[in-house]
Amino acid sequence: MKCVDPVVEVIDVWKKFRIPHERRTTILENLVGVFQLLSGKRFDYEEFWALKSVSFTVGKGESLGVIGENGSGKSTLLKVIANILRPDRGSVRVNGRLASILELGVGFHPDLTVKENIYVYGSIMGLKNRVIKERMSSILKFSELERFKNAKLKNLSSGMQMRLGFSVAIETNPDIFLIDEALAVGDMEFQQKCIDKFKEFRREKKTLILVSHALDLVREFCEKTLLLSRGEVIGYGETGKVIDQYVKMVQAS
């Protein structure tokens, strides 16, 4: 499936993690492990391939859904695209300004206030302090955190933190949006605000890559969908067909 104007190209990407075989649960076991390391003993590690030969392209203005069971490699894939993780093999090409909401709390500091965290997170996303100051009111309003702007982040609920991250990210005005289960936390009212934003992104021809277990959301917003299982692509194409494939796979298991 050749993409005419690709903004994201994932080319034969492999990613592995090393899992130690020995598990230590007590202080004594950990101390023993330290002494063993100092004496030169090596521990065995198992190689776990989270992604295996993953390839696809996303065109300008397209929306791609990424679905699959827990542990299938969906979040790892987005982190590789966002350059948070480096692939062990293969490459990723991104053409455009990218913003991501990949997991709760990334870029935030619990002991800083909401307002201070907006400056920190905005800077990570590439905004200058002058621009962040200009957009502060809009960020607080969208996140519905005006009353909490001077509260420390650690005193906010996980849903409030998610709203803050989403609100800062949309103010960076990206060309490409990576979203990992952004609607998994939060009330229905805020979820609807996010959905309205997704619709606005589509009208503005922004590119969206969405990881979600909410198949109805994927069906509504994504023209194409990628189905992962144990790190491998087992389905890629028109969203309705790929979702049907996934549902049949789950029912058969």
N, C-alpha and C positions, 0 to 999 in steps of 0.2 A: 504494500500500500504506500505509494510514493507521495510525499508531501510537497506541494508546490513551493510554499513559502515557510520553511521550518524556522521556528524560534527556539525550540528545544529538540535536540537530537541526542538520544541515548544509544550508544553504539557498543554492542557486545559487552555489557557491563557485568562484572563479577565482583562480589564483595564477601569477604570472609571475616569471621571473628574467631578468636581463640578461647576455648572454654577449658579451664583447669579441671583435671579429674579429681584432685584431692579437695575435699570440702572441710573447712575447719569451722567449728561452731563455738569453741570455748577459747578463753584467753590463753590457757595452757597450750592448746593445740596450735594457736597462732605463734606463740613464743617458740615452740618446737620447730615450726616452719621457718621462722627467721634464722634460728641456729643452723638448720639444715641448709638454707641458702648460703649462709656465711661459710659453711664447710664445703661448699661447692656442689651440693646435690642439686640435680635438675629435676624439675617436675614435668610430668606428661601433660600435654595439652591436646585437646581434640579440636580439629578444624571444623568450624560450622560455616557452611556457605549460605549466607542470607540471600544473595542474589546470584543467579547462574545464567550467563549469556542473555541478558535482557537487552532488547533493542526495540526502539520505536521512535517516531517523530510526532511532534505536535506543531501544527501550523499557526500562523498569526490569527488571533481571534477565535481559535478553536477552544473547546472545553473538553478535557479528557478526564474520565472517571477512572479510579484505580480501586479495584475491589479484590476480595479474597479473604480466606479465613485468618484468624489471629496467628501471627508468626509466619505469614506468607511472604514477608519482605516489603510490604507497602510503605511503612514509615522509613525503613532503611533506604528505599528507592528515593523518596523525597529528600532525604538528607544528603544523598549523593548528588542529586540535581542542584541542591542549594549550596553545595561545596562545603557542607559541614563534615561529611565523610568523604574520603578519597577511595575510588574503586581500586581493587587489586589488579584488575584487568579492564580493558576497554576505556571508553572516554565519553564525556558529556559536553555538548556544545550548547551554550545559551546565548541567544541574540536578543538582548533587551534588558530593561531594568526589572529586577526580580525582587519580590517581597514574599515572605513566607511566615506562616503560622503553623509550626510543626509540632510543638509540644508546650504545654502550659509552663510558664515561668522562664523560658529561655530569654536571656537578656535582662531579666528583672532582678532587683536586689530587695530582699524582704525587709531590710531595715531602713530603706529609703521610702519617702512618701510617694503617693501616686504621682504628684506633679514632678518630683525628681526623677521617678522612673520613666516618665514620658520623655524627658530630656535624654536619659541614658539610652532607652530603647530606640528613640528617634534617631540618635546619633549612629547607633549600630545599623539602622536601616538606611543611613546615608543622608539624613536631613541635617542642615546647618541649624545652629541654635536659634538664629534669627527666624528661620522658617518655622521651627517648632513653636516658638513664642507666638507667631502669627496664627498658628493652627491649634493652639492650646485649647481655646474655647470650643472649637469644633470637635476635638478629640474627647474632651470631657462630656460634651453634650451627647455625642453618639454613644459613648460608653455608659452614660447615665451615672457618672461618678462626680458630678460637680460638688456635691456635699462632702465628698470624701477626698478631695484633692490634697488635703494636708494630713491625711491619715497614712500611717505606715502600711506598706503593702501586706505585711504578714498578718495584719488584722482584717484583711479582706477575704471573702470566700473565694473558692476556686472559680466559680462562675463570674465573679466580678473581675478577677485577674484575666480570665479569658476575654471578657468584653474589652478590657483595657488593651490587651495585645492586638486584638482585631482592629480596634479603633485607630491605634497608632499606625498599623500596617496599611490600612486603606488610605491614610493621609500621605503616604509616600508616593502615591500616584504611579504604581508600577505598570509595566507592560505585561508582566507574567506574575500570576498569583499562585503560590503553592499553599494548599490548605489541607491539614491533616485533622480530620474529625473536629472541625471548628465548632460544629453545632452540638457536639456530644455533651457539652456543659452549658448551662444557661436556661433561662425560662423561655416560654413559648413566644412572648412578646419580642425578646431580643433575637430569637431565632428567625422570626419573621423579618426583622430589620436586616439581618444578614442575607436572607433570601432576596429581599428587595435590592440589596447591594449587588448580589450576584447577577441579578437581571440588568442592573445598571452597567456592570462590567461587560456583559454580553453586548449591550447596545453600543458601548464604546469600543467594541472589537478588541477587548483585552483577552489575553490567554489565561485559562484557568486549568490547573491540575488539582483535582479534588479526590482525596482519599476519604472514603466514608463507608460505614456499614448500612447507612440509610439508602437503600436501593431506589426508593421513590425519588429522593433528591438527586441521585446520580442520573436516573432516567429523565428527570425534568431538565437538567442543566447541561448534560454532557452528550455531545454528538457521538463521540467514540469512547470506548471503555477498554481498559487493560485488566485482564484477570490473571492474578498471580496465585501460585500454589507451591509452597516449599521453595520459594525463590525463583521459580521458573514461570515464564509466560505460557499459559495454556489457552488463552483466549485474547483476541485483540481485533476490534472492529466496531461495527454498528452497535450502539449501546443496548438496544432491546435484545438483540441476539446473544450478546455476551452475558447479560444479566440472566437470561433464560438458561444459558449453559451453566452458570454458577448455581442457580436454584436447583437444577436437576442434579448437579454434582453433590450439593448439600443433602438433598433428599435421598440420594443413593448411598450416602455414607452412614 
